[in-house]
Amino acid sequence: MSGTSGARLPRARYMSFPFRMTPDGAAVSNRLDHIREQVEQVLFTSPGERVFRPEFGFGAQRHVFEPNAAPLWAAAQNQLYASLAEALAGEVDPRSIRIEAGAAPGAPERLLLQISYVIAALQKEESHSFEI
């Protein structure tokens, strides 16, 4: 994680993903959590699932029964990069998006995706891992 030299994001509130209700109304997230939640939306939304954005999403579920091998990892990285670059435009520097795909340690039947990016407004690196 890189330092931010005192830079801060505005205190905006975003509806949480997945959407849920709390006693105070709709659950909300801060901006950093909102960006992570956007990554999750891209991962778990299949292309064609959204009516007005048919190209949106990566569709991790469709990779469940695919062979867990290097050709799949390369294809997944390329497709996921394109989807994330579009979905996170304005929030993260698209040149900073890094995706590593491979078999999960100790579970070769599972796909491990490690995603990192730099938040443009803060120059702060964030990293997340997803096991599918």
Secondary structure, DSSP 8 states (H G I E B T S, - for coil): ----TT-------EE-SS--EETTEE-EE-HHHHHHHHHHHHHHS-TT-SSS-TT----GGGGTTS--SHHHHHHHHHHHHHHHHHHTBTTB-GGG-EEEEEEETTEEEEEEEEEEEEETTTTEEEEEEEE-
